[in-house]
Amino acid sequence: MATQPIIVPDLGDFANVDVIEVLVKAGDSVKKEDSLITLETDKASMDVPAPADGVIATLTVKVGDKVSAGDTIGTLDSAGGASAAATATAAPAAAKPAPAAAAQPAPAAQPAAAAAPIPGGPAPEGAVDMLVIGAGPAGYSAAFRAADLGLKVTLIERYQTLGGVCLNVGCIPSKALLHVCEVIEEAHSIANSG
């Protein structure tokens, strides 16, 4: 088997990017393009893929480490010696490997749960399930839909009156205005009921 370095690919304008997840450990079998680690910048997260099929020989990064493009994060034992040599010459290893540490196992993937209030007692004062920051008519409809589903919602608006520029200037009424009308009608009907 040929051993080849695992090199961090081009990260654009970013350097010293945080390692937020280590998905493999030494001895794991991987296929080409399998995710090995996850990196996070202030704008996005990305996975570093395996350069070829093989077995992880060493992994020299752990969660919390910082890496840059071109850093060597480990080695891969692969059957394709020619492709390993091509990869090694295409991306020179100008990195300082971090001390070897035990990689953490990847957490089991869990399906996303539907948004719902968290059970188990009262929430701290000021706690909310959803925060909408001045998102215009679409934001208002999302906020009201979440409230209709039982979530505690806080809406932060630039102006003191609900509706932002659209309702203040006289655009087509948003769903926020229509919802307010429904709430007012419900309040009147409840008042009439006693």
N, CA and C of each residue as an Amber inpcrd file, in Angstrom:
protein
   582
   0.8400000  -1.1910000   0.0000000   0.0000000   0.0000000   0.0000000
   0.8780000   1.2460000   0.0000000   0.4510000   2.2630000  -0.7010000
   1.1680000   3.5280000  -0.7300000   0.5720000   4.4580000   0.3210000
   1.4370000   5.2000000   0.9870000   0.9750000   6.1630000   1.9850000
   1.0170000   7.5410000   1.3580000  -0.0650000   8.2870000   1.5450000
  -0.1050000   9.6440000   1.0110000  -0.6090000  10.5920000   2.0860000
  -0.1730000  11.8480000   2.0270000  -0.6250000  12.8110000   3.0280000
  -2.0770000  13.2210000   2.7750000  -2.7600000  13.5530000   3.8440000
  -4.1070000  14.1320000   3.7380000  -3.9120000  15.6240000   3.9450000
  -4.2070000  16.3940000   2.9040000  -3.8980000  17.8200000   2.8980000
  -5.1910000  18.6290000   2.8670000  -5.2250000  19.7010000   3.6650000
  -6.3840000  20.5920000   3.6900000  -6.4690000  21.3060000   2.3430000
  -7.6270000  21.2360000   1.6690000  -7.7700000  21.8960000   0.3650000
  -7.8440000  23.4180000   0.4990000  -7.9240000  24.0910000  -0.6370000
  -8.0420000  25.5490000  -0.6740000  -9.2630000  25.9910000   0.1170000
  -9.0780000  26.9650000   1.0160000 -10.1710000  27.4770000   1.8500000
 -10.5610000  28.8940000   1.4580000 -10.1620000  29.3220000   0.2890000
 -10.4790000  30.6890000  -0.1210000  -9.5960000  31.6690000   0.6320000
 -10.2060000  32.7110000   1.1820000  -9.4610000  33.7610000   1.8780000
  -9.2170000  33.4490000   3.3460000  -9.5430000  32.2510000   3.7820000
  -9.4790000  31.9370000   5.2020000  -8.2020000  31.1950000   5.5670000
  -7.6630000  31.5220000   6.7400000  -6.5090000  30.8260000   7.3100000
  -6.8210000  30.5780000   8.7820000  -6.1500000  29.6190000   9.3710000
  -6.3720000  29.2780000  10.7730000  -7.8450000  29.0130000  11.0530000
  -8.3910000  28.0560000  10.3320000  -9.8080000  27.6940000  10.4350000
  -9.9710000  26.6330000  11.5200000 -11.0350000  26.7520000  12.3110000
 -11.2820000  25.8290000  13.4190000 -11.7330000  24.4600000  12.9390000
 -11.1850000  23.4170000  13.5640000 -11.6650000  22.0460000  13.3670000
 -12.7990000  21.8650000  14.3700000 -14.0300000  21.6540000  13.8760000
 -15.1690000  21.5270000  14.7880000 -15.6400000  20.0880000  14.9530000
 -15.1780000  19.2030000  14.0640000 -15.5940000  17.8110000  14.1740000
 -14.5660000  16.9150000  13.4940000 -14.2130000  15.8300000  14.1690000
 -13.3340000  14.8150000  13.5920000 -14.2010000  13.5890000  13.3550000
 -14.3420000  13.1970000  12.0930000 -15.2940000  12.1540000  11.7130000
 -14.6810000  10.7630000  11.6070000 -13.3460000  10.6620000  11.6020000
 -12.6700000   9.3670000  11.4620000 -11.5480000   9.2700000  12.4870000
 -10.9990000   8.0650000  12.6140000  -9.8420000   7.8550000  13.4840000
  -8.8710000   6.9340000  12.7550000  -7.6640000   6.8290000  13.2590000
  -6.6680000   5.9490000  12.6520000  -7.2210000   4.5310000  12.6050000
  -7.0580000   3.8890000  11.4390000  -7.5510000   2.5280000  11.2610000
  -8.8810000   2.4530000  10.5350000  -9.5860000   3.5700000  10.3940000
 -10.8750000   3.5740000   9.6890000 -10.6570000   3.4490000   8.1820000
 -11.5120000   2.6650000   7.5320000 -11.5010000   2.5710000   6.0680000
 -12.3610000   3.6890000   5.5090000 -11.8660000   4.3400000   4.4630000
 -12.6120000   5.4290000   3.8390000 -12.5990000   5.2600000   2.3310000
 -13.5860000   5.8370000   1.6960000 -13.6610000   5.8920000   0.2370000
 -13.2750000   7.3050000  -0.1890000 -12.8390000   7.4390000  -1.4320000
 -12.4920000   8.7520000  -1.9650000 -13.6850000   9.6880000  -1.7960000
 -13.4210000  10.9020000  -1.3290000 -14.3990000  11.9680000  -1.1060000
 -15.2170000  11.8030000   0.1800000 -14.9870000  10.7310000   0.9760000
 -15.6370000  10.6390000   2.2890000 -15.1360000  11.7930000   3.1500000
 -15.9980000  12.3460000   3.9890000 -15.6080000  13.4420000   4.8750000
 -14.7510000  12.9120000   6.0150000 -13.6440000  13.6000000   6.2770000
 -12.7300000  13.1970000   7.3420000 -12.8600000  14.0950000   8.5630000
 -12.8480000  15.4120000   8.3290000 -13.0250000  16.3830000   9.4070000
 -13.9260000  17.4950000   8.8990000 -14.5020000  18.2560000   9.8230000
 -15.3310000  19.4020000   9.4680000 -14.6510000  20.6620000   9.9850000
 -14.5380000  21.6610000   9.1130000 -13.9350000  22.9440000   9.4460000
 -15.0200000  24.0060000   9.4550000 -14.8180000  25.0610000  10.2600000
 -15.8180000  26.1260000  10.3070000 -15.1300000  27.4790000  10.3120000
 -15.5850000  28.3450000   9.3840000 -15.1420000  29.7380000   9.3600000
 -16.2720000  30.5670000   9.9340000 -16.1000000  31.8840000   9.9410000
 -17.1880000  32.7250000  10.4260000 -18.3390000  32.7930000   9.4260000
 -18.1470000  32.2790000   8.2090000 -19.1950000  32.3380000   7.1920000
 -19.7690000  30.9870000   6.8030000 -19.0130000  29.9110000   6.9710000
 -19.4990000  28.6070000   6.5010000 -18.7240000  27.4820000   7.1680000
 -19.2340000  26.2830000   6.9690000 -18.4850000  25.1010000   7.3980000
 -18.2650000  24.2290000   6.1730000 -17.1890000  23.4450000   6.2090000
 -16.8770000  22.5740000   5.0790000 -16.1850000  21.3260000   5.5890000
 -16.3080000  20.2620000   4.8330000 -15.6590000  19.0050000   5.1690000
 -14.3850000  18.8570000   4.3530000 -13.3800000  18.2240000   4.9510000
 -12.1600000  17.8720000   4.2280000 -12.3420000  16.4330000   3.7700000
 -12.3220000  16.1900000   2.4460000 -12.5830000  14.8440000   1.9280000
 -11.3220000  13.9760000   1.8800000 -11.5390000  12.6740000   1.8540000
 -10.4390000  11.7270000   1.6690000  -9.9360000  11.8570000   0.2340000
  -8.6120000  11.8940000   0.0220000  -8.0860000  12.0480000  -1.3320000
  -8.2010000  10.7770000  -2.1750000  -8.3980000   9.6180000  -1.5210000
  -8.4870000   8.3440000  -2.2480000  -9.1190000   7.3020000  -1.3340000
  -9.4270000   6.1320000  -1.9040000  -9.8700000   5.0030000  -1.0870000
  -8.6800000   4.5250000  -0.2640000  -8.9420000   4.0780000   0.9580000
  -7.8490000   3.5440000   1.7570000  -8.1930000   3.4570000   3.2210000
  -7.1370000   3.3800000   4.0310000  -7.2660000   3.2760000   5.4840000
  -6.5120000   4.4490000   6.1030000  -7.1390000   5.1190000   7.0660000
  -6.4890000   6.2350000   7.7470000  -5.3200000   5.6710000   8.5550000
  -4.0950000   6.0790000   8.2120000  -2.9090000   5.6140000   8.9350000
  -2.6910000   6.4690000  10.1790000  -2.7070000   7.7880000   9.9900000
  -2.5600000   8.7090000  11.1240000  -3.5000000   9.8820000  10.9220000
  -3.8940000  10.4840000  12.0260000  -4.6970000  11.7060000  11.9950000
  -4.1240000  12.6040000  13.0780000  -3.6250000  13.7670000  12.7020000
  -2.8770000  14.6110000  13.6280000  -3.6420000  15.8330000  14.1020000
  -4.9460000  15.8690000  13.8900000  -5.7410000  17.0030000  14.3560000
  -6.8140000  16.5040000  15.3080000  -7.2930000  17.4300000  16.1350000
  -8.3960000  17.1240000  17.0390000  -9.3300000  18.3280000  17.0540000
 -10.4980000  18.1530000  17.6160000 -11.4700000  19.2370000  17.7110000
 -10.8210000  20.4060000  18.4550000 -10.9730000  21.6010000  17.9000000
 -10.4060000  22.8020000  18.5060000  -9.1120000  23.2600000  17.8570000
  -8.4380000  22.3780000  17.1160000  -7.2220000  22.7730000  16.4090000
  -7.5690000  23.7480000  15.2900000  -6.5610000  24.4830000  14.8320000
  -6.7380000  25.4020000  13.7070000  -5.8610000  24.9120000  12.5580000
  -6.4190000  24.9350000  11.3450000  -5.6820000  24.5040000  10.1600000
  -5.8490000  25.5320000   9.0500000  -4.9370000  25.4780000   8.0900000
  -4.9950000  26.3530000   6.9190000  -4.8370000  25.5010000   5.6690000
  -5.1250000  26.0940000   4.5180000  -4.9650000  25.3830000   3.2460000
  -3.5290000  24.9040000   3.1130000  -3.3630000  23.6500000   2.6920000
  -2.0380000  23.0860000   2.5060000  -1.4950000  22.3470000   3.7180000
  -2.1420000  22.4960000   4.8800000  -1.6930000  21.7790000   6.0780000
  -1.9240000  20.2810000   5.9100000  -0.9950000  19.4880000   6.4160000
  -1.1560000  18.0380000   6.4300000  -1.8460000  17.6670000   7.7330000
  -2.9740000  16.9660000   7.6250000  -3.7300000  16.6030000   8.8250000
  -3.6240000  15.1210000   9.1470000  -2.9020000  14.3650000   8.3260000
  -2.7380000  12.9400000   8.5730000  -2.2220000  12.2460000   7.3370000
  -2.2370000  10.9020000   7.3950000  -1.8100000  10.1110000   6.2420000
  -2.8320000   9.0290000   5.9570000  -2.8490000   8.6060000   4.7010000
  -3.8010000   7.6070000   4.2290000  -3.0310000   6.5030000   3.5180000
  -3.2570000   5.2510000   3.9310000  -2.6950000   4.1090000   3.2090000
  -3.6690000   3.7570000   2.1030000  -3.2140000   3.8770000   0.8560000
  -4.1030000   3.5950000  -0.2680000  -3.4530000   2.5870000  -1.1980000
  -4.2760000   1.9140000  -1.9970000  -3.7730000   0.9270000  -2.9520000
  -3.2330000   1.5900000  -4.2020000  -3.7050000   2.7810000  -4.5440000
  -3.3150000   3.4570000  -5.7830000  -2.0730000   4.2890000  -5.5940000
  -0.8900000   3.7000000  -5.7350000   0.3610000   4.4200000  -5.5160000
   0.5600000   5.5660000  -6.4810000   0.1580000   5.4020000  -7.7460000
   0.3560000   6.4580000  -8.7420000  -0.4770000   7.6780000  -8.3940000
  -1.7320000   7.4580000  -7.9960000  -2.5700000   8.6040000  -7.6650000
  -2.0900000   9.2530000  -6.3830000  -1.4980000   8.4670000  -5.4790000
  -0.9770000   9.0320000  -4.2420000   0.1850000   9.9670000  -4.5400000
   1.0770000   9.5560000  -5.4500000   2.2170000  10.3890000  -5.7950000
   1.7530000  11.6680000  -6.4740000   0.7640000  11.5730000  -7.3380000
   0.2480000  12.7580000  -8.0270000  -0.3560000  13.7330000  -7.0290000
  -1.0940000  13.2320000  -6.0640000  -1.7110000  14.0990000  -5.0670000
  -0.6440000  14.7550000  -4.2060000   0.3810000  14.0030000  -3.8460000
   1.4320000  14.5390000  -2.9840000   2.1950000  15.6570000  -3.6820000
   2.4480000  15.5430000  -4.9930000   3.1720000  16.5880000  -5.6930000
   2.2750000  17.7630000  -6.0380000   0.9900000  17.5390000  -6.2130000
   0.0720000  18.6200000  -6.5780000  -0.1560000  19.5760000  -5.4190000
  -0.1640000  19.0800000  -4.2090000  -0.4040000  19.9310000  -3.0490000
   0.7340000  19.7360000  -2.0580000   1.7760000  20.5900000  -2.1000000
   2.9230000  20.4040000  -1.2150000   2.5270000  20.5710000   0.2440000
   3.1420000  19.7780000   1.0680000   2.8260000  19.8040000   2.5020000
   3.6800000  20.8620000   3.1800000   3.1250000  22.0500000   3.3410000
   3.8420000  23.1390000   3.9760000   3.3320000  23.3410000   5.3900000
   2.9380000  22.2670000   6.0210000   2.2580000  22.3950000   7.3010000
   3.0600000  21.7880000   8.4220000   2.7330000  22.2160000   9.5930000
   3.2960000  21.6430000  10.7980000   2.2380000  20.7360000  11.3850000
   2.4520000  19.4250000  11.4190000   1.4280000  18.5540000  11.9650000
   1.2820000  18.7720000  13.4620000   0.0590000  18.7670000  13.9310000
  -0.2130000  18.8970000  15.3550000   0.1550000  17.5880000  16.0300000
   0.3920000  17.6020000  17.3540000   0.7060000  16.3550000  18.0330000
  -0.4270000  15.3610000  17.8640000  -0.0600000  14.0880000  17.7190000
  -1.0740000  13.0510000  17.5190000  -1.9540000  12.9590000  18.7510000
  -3.2500000  12.8890000  18.5270000  -4.2060000  12.7760000  19.6290000
  -5.2690000  11.7860000  19.2260000  -5.9120000  11.2160000  20.1990000
  -6.9840000  10.2560000  19.9080000  -8.1460000  11.0090000  19.2900000
  -8.5790000  10.5560000  18.1330000  -9.7020000  11.2030000  17.4590000
 -10.9920000  10.8220000  18.1630000 -11.9140000  11.7680000  18.1930000
 -13.1980000  11.4840000  18.8210000 -14.0990000  10.8200000  17.8020000
 -14.8780000   9.8150000  18.2250000 -15.7780000   9.1630000  17.2780000
 -16.8710000  10.1220000  16.8330000 -17.3240000   9.9270000  15.6080000
 -18.3830000  10.7770000  15.0730000 -19.6860000  10.4660000  15.7920000
 -20.4480000  11.5110000  16.1600000 -21.7320000  11.2520000  16.8020000
 -22.7020000  10.6360000  15.7990000 -23.5870000   9.8140000  16.2990000
 -24.5750000   9.1760000  15.4280000 -25.5070000  10.2350000  14.8630000
 -25.7790000  10.1520000  13.5730000 -26.6740000  11.1160000  12.9400000
 -28.0870000  10.8930000  13.4490000 -28.7310000  11.9880000  13.8150000
 -30.0950000  11.8980000  14.3000000 -30.9830000  12.7220000  13.3830000
 -32.1960000  12.2500000  13.1130000 -33.0840000  13.0180000  12.2500000
 -33.4820000  14.3200000  12.9260000 -33.6820000  15.3440000  12.0990000
 -34.0890000  16.6350000  12.6340000 -35.5030000  16.5380000  13.1940000
 -35.6760000  17.0810000  14.3760000 -36.9940000  17.0460000  15.0060000
 -37.7840000  18.2760000  14.5740000 -39.0830000  18.1470000  14.5630000
 -39.9390000  19.2800000  14.2360000 -39.8270000  20.3160000  15.3480000
 -39.9070000  21.5930000  14.9970000 -39.8190000  22.6440000  15.9930000
 -40.9970000  22.5440000  16.9400000 -40.7030000  22.5180000  18.2090000
 -41.7480000  22.4270000  19.2230000 -41.1860000  22.9500000  20.5290000
 -42.0460000  23.3970000  21.4220000 -41.5610000  23.8590000  22.7170000
 -40.8550000  22.7190000  23.4530000 -39.8360000  23.0540000  24.2000000
 -39.0920000  22.0530000  24.9470000 -39.8120000  21.7970000  26.2650000
 -40.1960000  20.5390000  26.5160000 -40.8870000  20.2390000  27.7640000
 -39.9130000  20.2390000  28.9310000 -40.4470000  20.2870000  30.1320000
 -39.5900000  20.1440000  31.2970000 -39.5350000  21.3640000  32.1790000
 -40.5980000  22.0770000  32.3140000 -40.6160000  23.1790000  33.2600000
 -40.5710000  24.5250000  32.5800000 -40.6810000  25.5550000  33.3930000
 -40.7240000  26.9050000  32.8320000 -39.3670000  27.3170000  32.2680000
 -39.4220000  28.0580000  31.1880000 -38.2010000  28.5620000  30.5600000
 -37.7110000  29.7680000  31.3510000 -36.4330000  30.0620000  31.2950000
 -35.9250000  31.2570000  31.9710000 -36.6090000  32.5050000  31.4240000
 -36.6630000  33.5290000  32.2440000 -37.3130000  34.7690000  31.8220000
 -36.6280000  35.3140000  30.5720000 -37.4200000  35.6750000  29.5800000
 -36.8950000  36.2050000  28.3310000 -36.5270000  35.1490000  27.3120000
 -36.6600000  33.8780000  27.6500000 -36.3180000  32.8080000  26.7060000
 -37.3940000  32.6980000  25.6390000 -36.9750000  32.4600000  24.4040000
 -37.9120000  32.3010000  23.2980000 -37.5240000  31.0740000  22.4850000
 -38.4930000  30.5540000  21.7180000 -38.2270000  29.4320000  20.8300000
 -37.7640000  29.9120000  19.4600000 -38.2270000  31.1010000  19.0520000
 -37.8780000  31.6290000  17.7260000 -37.7280000  33.1370000  17.8230000
 -36.6850000  33.6650000  17.1850000 -36.4280000  35.0930000  17.1590000
 -36.4210000  35.5420000  15.7050000 -37.2680000  36.5240000  15.3700000
 -37.3270000  37.0580000  14.0080000 -36.8340000  38.4930000  14.0680000
 -35.8310000  38.7960000  13.2620000 -35.2540000  40.1360000  13.2650000
 -35.6290000  40.8360000  11.9730000 -36.5700000  41.7600000  12.0330000
 -36.9740000  42.6210000  10.9290000 -36.9000000  42.0200000   9.5520000
 -37.5590000  40.9210000   9.3230000 -37.4140000  40.2200000   8.0580000
 -38.4620000  40.5970000   7.0280000 -39.2340000  41.6320000   7.2520000
 -40.2500000  42.0260000   6.2800000 -41.4520000  41.1110000   6.3160000
 -42.3300000  41.2250000   5.3260000 -43.5720000  40.4440000   5.3400000
 -43.3600000  38.9350000   5.4740000 -42.3470000  38.3800000   4.8430000
 -42.1080000  36.9380000   4.9640000 -41.7060000  36.5800000   6.3860000
 -40.9320000  37.4410000   7.0110000 -40.5320000  37.1920000   8.3940000
 -41.7200000  37.2330000   9.3290000 -42.6280000  38.1660000   9.0690000
 -43.8170000  38.2650000   9.9140000 -44.6830000  37.0260000   9.7700000
 -44.8710000  36.5610000   8.5460000 -45.7160000  35.3750000   8.3760000
 -45.0600000  34.1650000   9.0290000 -43.7320000  34.0670000   8.9690000
 -43.0350000  32.9620000   9.6380000 -43.2040000  33.0700000  11.1450000
 -43.0990000  34.2820000  11.6730000 -43.2520000  34.4800000  13.1150000
 -44.6630000  34.1270000  13.5670000 -45.6620000  34.5600000  12.8180000
 -47.0400000  34.2690000  13.2100000 -47.3610000  32.7910000  13.0410000
 -46.8060000  32.1500000  12.0340000 -47.0300000  30.7100000  11.8620000
 -46.4170000  29.9420000  13.0300000 -45.2150000  30.3320000  13.4320000
 -44.5690000  29.6760000  14.5720000 -45.3810000  29.8860000  15.8430000
 -45.9240000  31.0930000  16.0230000 -46.7610000  31.3600000  17.1960000
 -48.0310000  30.5210000  17.1450000 -48.6100000  30.3740000  15.9540000
 -49.8080000  29.5360000  15.8110000 -49.5090000  28.0820000  16.1720000
 -48.2660000  27.6490000  15.9700000 -47.8680000  26.2780000  16.2960000
 -47.4830000  26.1140000  17.7610000 -47.5850000  27.1940000  18.5290000
 -47.3330000  27.1060000  19.9580000 -45.9470000  27.5160000  20.4040000
 -45.1290000  28.0220000  19.5080000 -43.7930000  28.4620000  19.8920000
 -43.8530000  29.8570000  20.4900000 -42.9360000  30.1390000  21.4070000
 -42.8240000  31.4760000  21.9730000 -41.9100000  32.2700000  21.0400000
 -42.4580000  33.3120000  20.4260000 -41.7610000  34.0430000  19.3680000
 -41.5280000  35.4840000  19.7950000 -40.3470000  35.9970000  19.5010000
 -40.0580000  37.4120000  19.6980000 -39.7200000  38.0020000  18.3380000
 -40.3450000  39.1430000  18.0340000 -40.1450000  39.8240000  16.7600000
 -39.4440000  41.1470000  17.0490000 -38.2740000  41.3470000  16.4650000
 -37.5290000  42.5910000  16.6610000 -37.6570000  43.3970000  15.3820000
 -38.1820000  44.5990000  15.5110000 -38.4330000  45.4450000  14.3510000
 -37.6920000  46.7580000  14.5220000 -37.2270000  47.3060000  13.4330000
 -36.4940000  48.5690000  13.4380000 -37.3860000  49.7380000  13.8580000
 -38.6290000  49.7020000  13.4280000 -39.5550000  50.7920000  13.7100000
 -40.4530000  50.4440000  14.8900000 -41.0560000  51.4540000  15.5060000
 -41.8940000  51.2130000  16.6770000 -43.2300000  50.5850000  16.3190000
 -43.6790000  50.7520000  15.0820000 -44.9560000  50.1590000  14.6870000
 -44.6990000  48.8750000  13.9210000 -45.5500000  47.8910000  14.1350000
 -45.4120000  46.6060000  13.4740000 -45.6230000  46.7640000  11.9740000
 -44.8080000  46.1380000  11.1930000 -45.0100000  46.1560000   9.7510000
 -43.8690000  46.7550000   8.9840000 -42.9270000  47.3900000   9.6450000
 -41.7770000  47.9380000   8.9470000 -42.1790000  48.9630000   7.9040000
 -41.3450000  49.1570000   6.9150000 -41.5670000  50.1600000   5.8830000
 -42.8130000  49.8490000   5.0650000 -43.0380000  48.5780000   4.7480000
 -44.1370000  48.2200000   3.8610000 -45.4760000  48.7180000   4.3910000
 -45.7840000  48.4080000   5.6500000 -47.0800000  48.8190000   6.1860000
 -47.1070000  50.3000000   6.5300000 -45.9690000  50.8760000   6.8820000
 -45.9430000  52.2870000   7.2400000 -46.1020000  53.1860000   6.0200000
 -45.6630000  52.7280000   4.8560000 -45.6950000  53.5540000   3.6650000
 -46.9380000  53.2850000   2.8260000 -47.5910000  52.1610000   3.0220000
 -48.8220000  51.8960000   2.3030000 -48.7150000  50.8610000   1.2200000
 -47.7940000  49.9300000   1.3260000 -47.7030000  48.8300000   0.3700000
 -48.8940000  47.8980000   0.5500000 -48.9150000  46.8550000  -0.2350000
 -49.9460000  45.8360000  -0.0850000 -49.8270000  45.2660000   1.3230000
 -50.9350000  45.1220000   2.0450000 -50.8530000  44.6340000   3.4280000
 -50.1990000  43.2560000   3.4990000 -49.3550000  43.0910000   4.4870000
 -48.6870000  41.8050000   4.6630000 -49.5620000  40.8740000   5.4750000
 -49.1280000  39.6390000   5.5750000 -49.8580000  38.6630000   6.3710000
 -49.8810000  39.0760000   7.8340000 -48.8940000  39.8690000   8.2550000
 -48.8750000  40.3360000   9.6410000 -50.1250000  41.1630000   9.9270000
 -50.4580000  42.0720000   9.0140000 -51.6430000  42.9000000   9.2030000
 -52.8990000  42.0400000   9.1820000 -52.9600000  41.0920000   8.2670000
 -54.1230000  40.2110000   8.1930000 -54.2610000  39.3870000   9.4660000
 -53.1590000  38.9350000  10.0180000 -53.1970000  38.1560000  11.2540000
 -53.6900000  39.0230000  12.4110000 -53.2050000  40.2590000  12.4780000
 -53.6530000  41.1700000  13.5330000 -55.1600000  41.3660000  13.4400000
 -55.6760000  41.4900000  12.2210000 -57.1310000  41.6340000  12.0420000
 -57.8660000  40.4050000  12.5690000 -57.3430000  39.2190000  12.3100000
 -57.9610000  37.9890000  12.8240000 -57.9680000  37.9680000  14.3430000
 -56.8660000  38.3760000  14.9440000 -56.7760000  38.3900000  16.4050000
 -57.7760000  39.3780000  16.9940000 -57.9100000  40.5360000  16.3760000
 -58.8670000  41.5370000  16.8670000 -60.2880000  41.0070000  16.7510000
 -60.6110000  40.3580000  15.6280000 -61.9440000  39.7670000  15.4670000
 -62.2050000  38.7010000  16.5190000 -61.2240000  37.8610000  16.8060000
 -61.3840000  36.8330000  17.8390000 -61.6250000  37.4700000  19.1960000
 -60.8810000  38.5320000  19.5010000 -61.0530000  39.2160000  20.7880000
 -62.4610000  39.7820000  20.9110000 -62.9830000  40.3720000  19.8240000
 -64.3520000  40.9040000  19.8570000 -65.3670000  39.7900000  20.0570000
 -65.1910000  38.6730000  19.3810000 -66.1600000  37.5800000  19.5160000
 -66.1020000  36.9680000  20.9130000 -64.9240000  36.9060000  21.5120000
 -64.8110000  36.3960000  22.8820000 -65.4760000  37.3620000  23.8470000
 -65.2800000  38.6650000  23.6290000 -65.9050000  39.6680000  24.4990000
 -67.4230000  39.5780000  24.4110000 -67.9480000  39.3130000  23.2230000
 -69.3990000  39.1950000  23.0550000 -69.9410000  37.9220000  23.6870000
 -69.0930000  36.8930000  23.7990000 -69.5270000  35.6210000  24.3830000
 -69.6540000  35.7110000  25.8930000 -68.9750000  36.6200000  26.4980000
 -69.0980000  36.7840000  27.9490000 -67.8520000  36.4780000  28.5840000
